[in-house]
Amino acid sequence: MTAIAAERYTGASIKRSEDPRILTGAGRYVDDIKLPGMLFGAIVRSPFAHARIKSINKEKALKVPGVVAVLTADDLKPVKLHWMPTLGGDVQAVLADKKVCFQYQEVAMVLAADRYAAADGVDAVEVEYEELPVIVDPRRSMDKDAPIIREDIADKDEVGHGKRTHPNHIFTWEAGDKASTDDAFRNAAVTVREEILNPRVHPCPLETCGCVASFDKVTGQLTVYLTSQAPHLVRTVVAMLSGIPESKIRLVGGDIGGGFGNKVPVYPGYVIATVASIVTGLPIKWIESRIENISTTGFARDYHGVGELAADKDGRIKGLRFTALADHGAFNSHVSATKFPAGLFSICTGSYDIPRAYCRVDAVYTNKAPGGVAYRCSLRVTEAVYLIERMIDVLAQKVGVDKAEIRRRNFVKKEQFPYTTALGWTLDSGDYHTALEKVLKAVDYEGLRKEQAEKRKKGELMGIGISTFTEIVGAGPNKVCDILGISLFDSCDIRVNPTGSAIARLGTMTQGQGHMTTYAQIIATELGLPSDEIQIEEGDTDKAPYGAGTWGSRSTPVGGAAAAMAARKIKAKAQKIAAHLLEVGEGDLEWEIDRFKVKGSPAKFKTMKDIAMAAHTSNIPDGMEKGLDASEYYDPPNMTFPFGAYVCVVDIDKHTGETKVRRFYALDDCGTRINPMIIEGQIHGGLTEAFAVAMGQQVPFDEQGNHLGNSLMDYFLPTAMETPRWETDHTVTPSPHHPIGAKGVAESPHVGGIPCFTNAVVDAFAHLGVTHMDMPHTSYRVWQQAHKLGIDKR
């Protein structure tokens, strides 16, 4: 390997090594798994959102050719698996026990010789229901006369997160100093308040959820192939549920067609298939349909927020007060760190120097599907950033200050970092002013405002949205984050072969982010080995060291740090071997790209490949263990805080409500950039999902709890036809505590993009007195606003 080649790894746009296999159809997804004697499972689901189960008749289903068995809650009770723990600290019915609490809840599973027979069996199962009153509006959940959704815990005054005040109440979570914040509002020259909804949406990954469970009755070994972003955590849950020793459970992630948070939880289908395999001794495959995926697996958002800011007459913020009502559905299956039942919502101070702040979240049960997930953001960060970025615009309107200028006045300054917010987070590093100015100059912001003023004179609608956001990623430090008591560290095990190639196994789990390429680049940079000779493996719990998986943009901040630290352990040992081989002291050596050389004598050196071979021979220091291997379990000292500045320009047809995104300019600062091409791809993906959420996505229900948008004919997934053209840019502000200064990037464009789109749409109407419009900004909803203002007449 030449010196020039070695230098190019970190910061180089190396082609993704995983792509040829995936693009040529050689990937191996869960539904590709075929095992001898395998049965297929299909789930009988409730047509009602709230009902008692009076009877389940299996007889007709068992007569369907190919049907082997029909499992109900009564069949799971002998092994005590009809209920399961959730990642939110609650319990959830695996198969409905006497009552269903949301439409499409799991009632029974049919096992058959093929999936067609299984589907026929589902149609033949007869279930008699008695309908009950339904709650779909979380604002009604704690009414005195509200029907009790969770009768199994109705008499409990606590379900894991503090005292409950109503049978449909889950928890109340608070952060900040309420008394001093209230004082700030009482003494403020200006206050603003707005009700802001983050509607229920769904990540909708390309591949639905599923598994193949195979139990060997002879060895007692359970192998489960499944669509999971966190195989080790799921293995621990399976061990807790089944009683099988964790050492005899193997979880295999394989290829995953997108996750976005949807594949972190443990779903009932996984549990039923696993139990069925244990009981029958046969492999059981369960794969969702698209309708099942959208209807029953982890949704996102459903936060009904109230934002308030207090400021002086010039718009400098003195206090923030945010509250939210969180709709968690019928079971608290939200994926959140244990110490933060409302996730990381307390990042809601954003990029701003706000001296006093208070936030509160009340979570409630409703008759909707459970399982709230991140959807390309870290545990409610999108809701928090959406609130502050909307409210900063509302404040700007109130005081008559330009929306760029009000951000400048309130930013945390570069010299203030590390900066501890009023809600307790220590932002590691940032340069918000530079990022904003770079974007404003790039889009000619002043020119856009002049053009907008001219268009307004002619009655035309043009909006300019700004979003300047700070993300919080890299879950997480043990002092603040765990799930089910397990620390959210991550791991890397590197083994260097005698010839200098290497294999690295990590506890993270790729879903398309380019881990094989990025991790190899990190290790190659640290060790001076060719990146294409470093093999990366994840997702198989029999091979990879224990880790918390990939979600919350923790791959590079935590997994990447573990890789770098493990490589540095190897490098330190390699230096000792090089000193021995060159017959000098360790302090007499210096590192250059791929070798240790003697200071002042550059012709005397040993490359890492030389050292790798020596490490496997007898020519090493006395008492040193052979080999060149190392493991690292990395518990980060802090989260990382990537940030960005975005501008969106829209043109709106006031007669139809059609909104065209003329321009979207996104600047992201993710610290050290490992592979710019992969970063750009992740930003494009995150922005596309932000566009989807802001402009069209919503999971609606009628008053009876019927799901009204659970197919791709109803649920908006933008294609290349609808997606705007993205312009990307960057600044680099390394994280001071990360081994290579990296912060993570994949979620930032989603988090920052959503408020930017809304800010642009609202800005188009701002001169007419509009301060807020709830998402999604479909043509019909935008036209409704124009019609309400009376400007839609031709």
Long-range contacts (C-beta under 8 A, 24 or more apart in sequence): 1-528, 1-529, 1-530, 1-594, 3-592, 3-593, 3-594, 5-530, 6-524, 6-528, 6-530, 6-593, 6-594, 7-593, 9-521, 9-522, 9-524, 9-525, 9-531, 10-521, 10-522, 10-525, 10-672, 10-674, 10-740, 11-672, 11-673, 11-674, 11-675, 11-676, 12-521, 12-675, 12-676, 13-675, 13-676, 13-677, 13-678, 14-517, 14-521, 14-531, 14-675, 14-677, 15-517, 15-677, 16-514, 16-516, 16-517, 16-677, 16-678, 17-516, 17-517, 17-520, 17-532, 18-510, 18-514, 18-515, 18-516, 18-517, 22-255, 27-255, 28-254, 28-255, 29-207, 29-254, 29-255, 29-256, 29-257, 30-207, 30-210, 30-211, 30-212, 30-225, 30-226, 30-227, 30-254, 30-287, 31-207, 31-210, 31-285, 31-287, 33-212, 33-225, 33-254, 33-285, 35-212, 35-214, 35-283, 36-283, 37-282, 37-283, 38-212, 38-282, 38-283, 38-284, 38-285, 39-68, 39-111, 39-112, 39-113, 39-276, 39-280, 39-282, 39-283, 39-284, 39-285, 40-111, 40-112, 40-113, 40-114, 40-115, 40-117, 40-118, 40-284, 40-285, 40-286, 41-109, 41-110, 41-111, 41-118, 41-269, 41-272, 41-273, 41-276, 41-284, 41-285, 41-286, 42-109, 42-110, 42-112, 42-115, 42-118, 42-119, 42-121, 42-122, 42-286, 43-106, 43-107, 43-108, 43-109, 43-110, 43-122, 43-268, 43-269, 43-272, 43-286, 43-292, 44-70, 44-106, 44-107, 44-108, 44-109, 44-110, 44-122, 44-125, 44-127, 45-103, 45-104, 45-105, 45-106, 45-107, 45-292, 45-296, 46-96, 46-100, 46-102, 46-103, 46-104, 46-105, 46-107, 46-127, 46-129, 47-103, 47-129, 48-100, 48-103, 48-129, 48-131, 48-704, 48-705, 49-100, 49-101, 49-102, 49-103, 49-134, 49-136, 49-367, 49-368, 49-701, 49-704, 49-705, 49-706, 50-100, 50-101, 50-102, 50-131, 50-132, 50-133, 50-134, 50-135, 50-147, 50-149, 50-367, 50-705, 51-99, 51-100, 51-129, 51-130, 51-131, 51-132, 52-98, 52-99, 52-129, 52-130, 52-132, 53-96, 53-98, 53-99, 53-100, 53-107, 53-127, 53-128, 53-129, 54-128, 54-129, 54-130, 55-126, 55-127, 55-128, 56-107, 56-108, 56-125, 56-126, 56-127, 56-128, 57-125, 57-126, 57-127, 57-128, 58-108, 58-125, 60-124, 60-125, 60-126, 61-110, 61-121, 61-122, 61-124, 61-125, 62-121, 63-124, 64-112, 64-117, 64-120, 64-121, 64-124, 65-117, 66-112, 66-113, 66-114, 66-116, 66-117, 66-118, 66-120, 66-121, 67-110, 67-111, 67-112, 67-117, 67-118, 67-120, 67-121, 67-124, 68-111, 68-112, 68-113, 68-280, 69-110, 69-111, 69-276, 69-280, 70-108, 70-109, 70-110, 70-111, 70-121, 70-125, 71-95, 71-108, 71-109, 71-110, 71-111, 71-272, 71-275, 71-276, 72-107, 72-108, 73-97, 73-98, 76-272, 76-275, 79-275, 79-278, 79-279, 81-241, 81-242, 81-271, 81-275, 84-237, 84-241, 84-266, 84-268, 84-271, 85-237, 85-240, 85-241, 85-484, 86-265, 86-266, 86-331, 86-332, 86-333, 86-334, 86-370, 87-233, 87-264, 87-265, 87-266, 87-333, 87-334, 87-335, 87-336, 87-483, 87-484, 88-160, 88-328, 88-331, 88-332, 88-333, 88-334, 88-335, 88-336, 88-341, 89-159, 89-160, 89-161, 89-332, 89-338, 89-341, 90-159, 90-160, 90-170, 90-331, 90-332, 90-333, 91-152, 91-153, 91-331, 92-268, 92-331, 92-333, 92-370, 93-268, 93-331, 94-268, 94-271, 94-272, 95-268, 95-272, 99-132, 99-151, 100-129, 101-149, 101-150, 101-330, 101-331, 101-365, 101-367, 102-296, 102-329, 102-330, 102-367, 102-368, 102-369, 102-370, 102-705, 103-295, 103-367, 103-369, 103-705, 103-706, 103-707, 104-292, 104-295, 104-296, 104-369, 104-707, 105-296, 105-330, 105-369, 106-268, 106-269, 106-272, 106-296, 109-269, 109-272, 109-273, 109-276, 109-286, 111-276, 111-280, 111-284, 115-287, 134-367, 134-703, 134-704, 134-705, 135-168, 135-365, 135-366, 135-367, 136-366, 136-367, 136-368, 136-701, 136-702, 136-703, 136-705, 137-366, 138-302, 138-304, 138-325, 138-326, 138-327, 138-364, 138-366, 139-304, 139-325, 141-166, 141-168, 141-169, 141-364, 141-365, 141-366, 142-166, 142-168, 142-169, 142-364, 149-330, 149-365, 149-366, 149-367, 150-330, 150-331, 150-365, 159-332, 160-332, 160-341, 161-341, 166-364, 168-364, 168-365, 168-366, 169-362, 169-363, 169-364, 169-365, 170-328, 170-332, 170-341, 170-363, 170-364, 170-365, 171-341, 171-342, 171-362, 171-363, 172-360, 172-361, 172-362, 172-363, 173-340, 173-341, 173-342, 173-345, 173-360, 173-361, 173-363, 174-358, 174-359, 174-360, 174-361, 175-345, 175-346, 175-358, 175-359, 175-360, 175-423, 175-424, 176-346, 176-356, 176-357, 176-358, 176-359, 176-422, 176-423, 176-424, 177-356, 177-357, 177-358, 177-422, 178-358, 180-356, 181-319, 181-320, 181-321, 181-356, 181-357, 181-358, 182-321, 182-358, 183-356, 184-310, 184-318, 184-319, 184-355, 184-356, 185-308, 185-310, 185-319, 185-321, 187-310, 187-318, 188-310, 188-311, 188-312, 188-318, 188-319, 189-311, 189-312, 189-313, 190-310, 190-311, 190-312, 190-313, 190-315, 190-395, 190-398, 190-399, 191-308, 191-309, 191-310, 191-311, 192-308, 192-309, 192-311, 192-391, 192-394, 192-395, 192-398, 193-306, 193-307, 193-308, 194-306, 194-307, 194-390, 194-391, 194-394, 194-771, 194-772, 195-304, 195-305, 195-306, 195-772, 196-305, 196-306, 196-307, 196-386, 196-387, 196-390, 196-391, 196-772, 196-774, 197-303, 197-304, 197-305, 197-774, 197-775, 198-301, 198-302, 198-303, 198-304, 198-305, 198-382, 198-383, 198-386, 198-775, 199-301, 199-302, 199-697, 199-698, 199-699, 199-774, 199-775, 199-776, 200-299, 200-300, 200-301, 200-302, 200-327, 200-368, 200-698, 200-699, 201-299, 201-300, 201-301, 201-375, 201-693, 201-697, 201-698, 201-699, 202-262, 202-293, 202-294, 202-297, 202-298, 202-299, 202-300, 202-375, 202-697, 202-699, 202-715, 203-258, 203-259, 203-260, 203-261, 203-262, 203-298, 203-300, 203-373, 203-375, 203-376, 203-689, 204-262, 204-293, 204-294, 204-712, 204-715, 204-717, 205-256, 205-257, 205-258, 205-259, 205-260, 205-262, 205-263, 205-511, 206-257, 206-258, 207-256, 207-257, 207-258, 208-287, 208-288, 208-289, 208-290, 208-292, 208-293, 208-297, 209-262, 209-263, 209-267, 209-269, 209-270, 209-287, 209-288, 209-293, 209-297, 210-269, 210-285, 210-286, 210-287, 210-288, 211-269, 211-270, 211-273, 211-274, 211-285, 211-286, 212-273, 212-283, 212-284, 212-285, 212-286, 213-270, 213-273, 213-274, 213-276, 213-277, 213-278, 213-283, 213-284, 214-277, 214-283, 214-284, 215-274, 215-277, 215-278, 215-281, 216-281, 217-281, 219-248, 220-244, 220-248, 221-248, 221-249, 221-250, 222-248, 222-249, 222-250, 222-274, 222-277, 222-278, 223-249, 223-250, 223-252, 224-249, 224-250, 224-251, 224-252, 224-270, 224-274, 225-252, 225-254, 226-251, 226-252, 226-253, 226-270, 227-253, 227-256, 227-259, 227-263, 228-253, 228-256, 228-263, 228-264, 228-509, 228-539, 228-549, 229-256, 229-259, 229-261, 229-263, 229-264, 229-509, 229-511, 229-549, 229-550, 229-551, 230-264, 230-509, 230-548, 230-549, 230-550, 230-551, 231-509, 231-539, 231-540, 231-541, 231-544, 231-549, 232-507, 232-541, 232-544, 232-546, 232-547, 232-548, 232-549, 233-483, 233-484, 233-486, 233-548, 233-549, 234-266, 234-270, 235-541, 236-484, 236-486, 237-266, 237-484, 238-266, 238-270, 238-271, 238-274, 241-271, 242-274, 242-275, 242-278, 244-278, 249-541, 250-540, 250-541, 250-542, 251-540, 251-541, 252-539, 252-540, 252-541, 253-509, 253-538, 253-539, 253-540, 254-539, 256-509, 256-510, 256-511, 256-512, 257-511, 257-512, 258-511, 258-512, 259-511, 259-550, 259-551, 260-373, 260-374, 260-375, 260-376, 260-511, 260-689, 261-298, 261-300, 261-335, 261-373, 261-374, 261-375, 261-376, 261-377, 261-551, 262-293, 262-297, 262-298, 262-373, 262-375, 263-511, 264-298, 264-335, 264-373, 264-374, 264-549, 264-551, 265-297, 265-298, 265-333, 265-335, 265-371, 265-373, 267-296, 267-297, 267-371, 290-711, 290-712, 291-710, 291-711, 294-699, 294-707, 294-709, 294-710, 294-711, 294-715, 295-369, 295-707, 295-710, 296-369, 296-371, 297-369, 297-371, 298-333, 298-335, 298-371, 298-372, 298-373, 299-329, 299-368, 299-369, 299-371, 299-372, 299-373, 299-699, 300-372, 300-373, 300-374, 300-375, 300-382, 301-372, 301-375, 301-382, 301-383, 302-326, 302-327, 302-328, 302-329, 302-368, 302-372, 303-327, 303-361, 303-380, 303-383, 305-383, 305-387, 307-387, 307-388, 307-390, 307-391, 307-394, 308-391, 309-391, 309-392, 309-394, 309-395, 311-395, 311-399, 313-399, 314-399, 314-401, 314-409, 315-395, 315-396, 315-399, 315-401, 315-406, 315-409, 315-410, 316-409, 316-410, 317-352, 317-353, 317-354, 317-395, 317-410, 318-354, 318-355, 318-356, 319-354, 319-355, 319-356, 319-357, 320-348, 320-349, 320-354, 320-356, 320-357, 320-358, 320-359, 320-388, 320-391, 320-422, 321-357, 321-358, 321-359, 322-348, 322-357, 322-358, 322-359, 322-360, 322-384, 322-387, 322-388, 323-359, 323-360, 323-361, 323-362, 324-359, 324-360, 324-361, 324-362, 324-383, 324-387, 325-361, 325-362, 325-364, 326-361, 326-362, 326-363, 326-364, 326-372, 327-364, 327-366, 327-368, 328-363, 328-364, 328-365, 328-366, 328-370, 328-372, 329-365, 329-366, 329-368, 329-369, 329-370, 329-371, 329-372, 330-365, 330-366, 330-367, 330-368, 330-369, 330-370, 331-365, 331-370, 331-371, 332-363, 332-365, 332-370, 333-370, 333-371, 333-372, 334-363, 334-370, 334-371, 334-372, 334-373, 335-371, 335-372, 335-373, 335-374, 335-379, 335-483, 335-551, 336-379, 336-380, 337-379, 337-475, 337-476, 337-480, 337-481, 337-482, 337-483, 337-488, 338-481, 338-482, 338-483, 338-484, 338-485, 339-480, 339-481, 339-482, 340-379, 340-480, 340-481, 342-380, 343-374, 343-378, 343-379, 343-380, 343-381, 344-378, 344-379, 344-380, 344-381, 344-384, 344-472, 344-475, 344-639, 345-379, 345-380, 345-381, 345-383, 345-384, 346-384, 346-421, 346-423, 346-424, 346-425, 347-381, 347-384, 347-385, 347-421, 347-423, 347-425, 347-470, 347-471, 347-472, 348-384, 348-385, 348-387, 348-388, 348-423, 349-388, 349-421, 349-422, 349-423, 349-425, 350-384, 350-385, 350-388, 350-389, 350-392, 350-468, 350-469, 350-470, 351-407, 351-411, 351-412, 351-430, 351-432, 351-468, 351-469, 351-470, 351-643, 352-388, 352-392, 352-407, 352-410, 352-411, 352-412, 353-410, 353-411, 353-412, 353-413, 353-416, 353-419, 354-410, 354-421, 354-422, 355-422, 356-422, 357-421, 357-422, 357-423, 359-423, 367-705, 368-701, 368-705, 369-707, 374-551, 374-552, 374-747, 375-689, 375-693, 375-750, 376-686, 376-689, 376-746, 376-747, 376-750, 376-751, 377-471, 377-552, 377-747, 377-750, 377-751, 378-471, 378-472, 378-473, 378-475, 378-552, 378-553, 378-747, 379-475, 379-552, 381-471, 381-472, 381-473, 381-747, 381-751, 382-750, 382-751, 382-754, 385-469, 385-470, 385-471, 385-751, 385-752, 385-754, 385-755, 386-754, 386-755, 386-758, 389-467, 389-468, 389-469, 389-752, 389-755, 389-756, 389-759, 390-755, 390-758, 390-759, 390-762, 390-772, 393-466, 393-759, 393-762, 393-763, 394-771, 394-772, 397-766, 397-771, 402-449, 403-464, 403-466, 403-759, 403-763, 404-436, 404-440, 404-445, 404-466, 407-432, 407-436, 407-466, 407-468, 408-433, 408-436, 411-436, 411-468, 418-736, 425-472, 425-639, 425-641, 426-638, 427-470, 427-641, 428-638, 428-639, 428-640, 428-641, 428-735, 428-736, 428-737, 428-743, 429-641, 429-671, 429-733, 429-734, 429-735, 429-736, 430-470, 430-641, 430-643, 430-669, 430-733, 431-669, 431-731, 431-733, 432-468, 432-470, 432-643, 432-645, 434-731, 435-468, 435-643, 435-644, 435-645, 435-667, 435-669, 435-731, 436-468, 436-645, 438-645, 438-667, 438-729, 438-731, 439-645, 439-646, 439-647, 439-665, 439-667, 439-729, 440-647, 442-665, 442-667, 442-727, 442-729, 443-647, 443-649, 443-663, 443-665, 445-647, 448-649, 456-767, 459-654, 459-791, 460-651, 460-654, 461-651, 461-652, 461-653, 461-654, 461-764, 461-765, 461-786, 462-649, 462-650, 462-651, 462-652, 462-764, 463-648, 463-649, 463-650, 463-652, 463-759, 463-760, 463-761, 463-762, 463-763, 463-764, 463-765, 463-766, 464-647, 464-648, 464-649, 464-760, 464-763, 465-646, 465-647, 465-648, 465-649, 465-650, 465-755, 465-756, 465-757, 465-758, 465-759, 465-760, 465-761, 465-762, 465-763, 466-645, 466-646, 466-647, 466-756, 466-759, 467-644, 467-645, 467-646, 467-648, 467-752, 467-753, 467-755, 467-756, 467-759, 468-643, 468-644, 468-645, 468-646, 468-752, 469-643, 469-644, 469-646, 469-748, 469-751, 469-752, 469-755, 470-641, 470-642, 470-643, 471-553, 471-641, 471-642, 471-643, 471-644, 471-744, 471-747, 471-748, 471-751, 471-752, 472-639, 472-640, 472-641, 473-552, 473-553, 473-554, 473-557, 473-639, 473-640, 473-641, 473-642, 473-743, 473-744, 473-747, 473-748, 474-552, 474-553, 474-554, 474-557, 474-558, 474-636, 474-639, 474-640, 474-743, 474-744, 475-548, 475-551, 475-552, 475-554, 475-558, 475-639, 476-552, 476-554, 476-558, 476-636, 476-639, 477-635, 477-636, 477-637, 477-638, 477-639, 478-635, 480-639, 483-548, 486-548, 487-548, 487-635, 488-548, 488-554, 488-558, 489-547, 489-548, 489-558, 489-562, 489-633, 489-634, 489-635, 489-636, 490-547, 490-548, 490-554, 490-558, 490-559, 490-561, 490-562, 490-633, 490-634, 491-544, 491-545, 491-546, 491-547, 491-562, 491-631, 491-632, 491-633, 491-634, 492-519, 492-545, 492-559, 492-562, 492-563, 492-565, 492-566, 492-631, 492-632, 492-634, 493-544, 493-545, 493-566, 493-629, 493-630, 493-631, 494-523, 494-563, 494-566, 494-567, 494-570, 494-629, 494-630, 494-631, 495-627, 495-628, 495-629, 496-527, 496-529, 496-570, 496-608, 496-612, 496-615, 496-627, 496-628, 496-629, 497-612, 498-612, 498-613, 498-615, 498-616, 499-609, 499-612, 499-613, 500-529, 500-533, 500-608, 500-609, 500-612, 500-613, 501-529, 501-530, 501-533, 501-534, 501-535, 502-527, 502-529, 502-533, 502-534, 502-535, 503-534, 503-535, 503-536, 503-537, 504-534, 504-535, 504-536, 504-537, 504-563, 504-566, 505-536, 505-537, 505-538, 505-543, 505-544, 505-545, 506-536, 506-537, 506-538, 506-544, 506-545, 506-547, 506-559, 506-562, 506-563, 507-538, 507-544, 507-545, 507-546, 507-547, 507-548, 507-549, 507-559, 507-562, 508-538, 508-547, 508-549, 508-550, 508-554, 508-555, 508-558, 508-559, 509-538, 509-539, 509-549, 509-550, 510-538, 510-539, 510-550, 510-555, 511-550, 513-550, 513-555, 513-678, 513-682, 513-746, 514-675, 514-678, 514-681, 515-550, 515-555, 515-559, 517-675, 517-678, 518-555, 518-556, 518-560, 518-674, 518-675, 518-678, 519-559, 519-560, 519-563, 521-674, 521-675, 522-560, 522-563, 522-564, 522-567, 522-674, 522-740, 523-563, 523-564, 523-567, 525-740, 526-564, 526-567, 526-568, 526-571, 527-567, 527-570, 527-571, 527-574, 527-594, 527-608, 528-593, 528-594, 528-595, 528-607, 528-608, 529-594, 529-608, 529-609, 545-631, 545-633, 546-633, 552-747, 553-642, 553-744, 553-745, 553-746, 553-747, 553-748, 554-744, 555-744, 555-746, 556-674, 556-742, 556-743, 556-744, 556-745, 557-636, 557-639, 557-640, 557-735, 557-738, 557-742, 557-743, 557-744, 558-634, 558-636, 560-674, 560-740, 560-742, 561-634, 561-636, 561-738, 561-739, 561-740, 561-742, 562-632, 562-633, 562-634, 563-632, 564-739, 564-740, 565-632, 565-634, 565-739, 566-630, 566-631, 566-632, 567-630, 568-739, 569-630, 569-632, 570-628, 570-629, 570-630, 573-615, 573-624, 573-628, 573-630, 574-608, 574-611, 574-612, 574-615, 574-628, 576-621, 576-624, 577-606, 577-611, 577-614, 577-615, 577-620, 577-621, 577-624, 578-606, 578-611, 580-619, 580-620, 580-621, 581-606, 581-610, 581-611, 581-614, 581-619, 582-606, 636-737, 636-738, 637-737, 638-737, 640-671, 640-735, 640-738, 640-742, 640-743, 640-744, 641-735, 641-743, 642-668, 642-669, 642-670, 642-671, 642-743, 642-744, 642-745, 642-748, 643-668, 643-669, 643-733, 643-748, 644-668, 644-669, 644-748, 644-749, 644-752, 646-752, 646-753, 646-756, 647-756, 648-756, 648-757, 648-759, 648-760, 649-760, 650-757, 650-760, 650-761, 650-764, 652-761, 652-764, 652-782, 652-786, 654-783, 654-786, 654-791, 654-792, 655-783, 655-786, 655-792, 655-794, 656-779, 656-783, 657-778, 657-779, 657-780, 657-781, 657-782, 657-783, 657-784, 657-785, 657-786, 658-779, 658-782, 659-695, 659-761, 659-777, 659-779, 659-782, 661-691, 661-724, 661-757, 661-760, 663-724, 663-727, 664-724, 664-725, 664-726, 664-727, 664-753, 664-756, 665-727, 665-729, 666-726, 666-727, 666-728, 666-729, 666-749, 666-752, 666-753, 667-728, 667-729, 667-730, 667-731, 668-728, 668-729, 668-730, 668-745, 668-748, 668-749, 668-752, 669-730, 669-731, 669-732, 669-733, 669-743, 670-730, 670-742, 670-743, 670-744, 670-745, 670-748, 671-732, 671-733, 671-734, 671-735, 671-738, 671-741, 671-742, 671-743, 672-732, 672-734, 672-735, 672-738, 672-740, 672-741, 672-742, 672-743, 673-730, 673-732, 673-742, 674-740, 674-742, 679-730, 679-745, 680-728, 682-745, 682-746, 682-749, 683-726, 683-728, 683-745, 683-748, 683-749, 684-726, 684-728, 684-749, 685-746, 685-749, 686-746, 686-747, 686-748, 686-749, 686-750, 686-751, 686-753, 687-726, 687-749, 687-750, 687-753, 688-718, 688-723, 689-750, 689-753, 690-749, 690-750, 690-751, 690-752, 690-753, 690-754, 690-756, 690-757, 691-718, 691-722, 691-723, 691-724, 691-753, 691-757, 692-716, 692-717, 692-718, 693-750, 693-754, 693-775, 693-776, 694-753, 694-754, 694-757, 694-758, 694-761, 694-775, 694-776, 694-777, 695-757, 695-775, 695-776, 695-777, 695-778, 696-776, 696-777, 696-778, 697-776, 698-775, 698-776, 716-776, 765-789
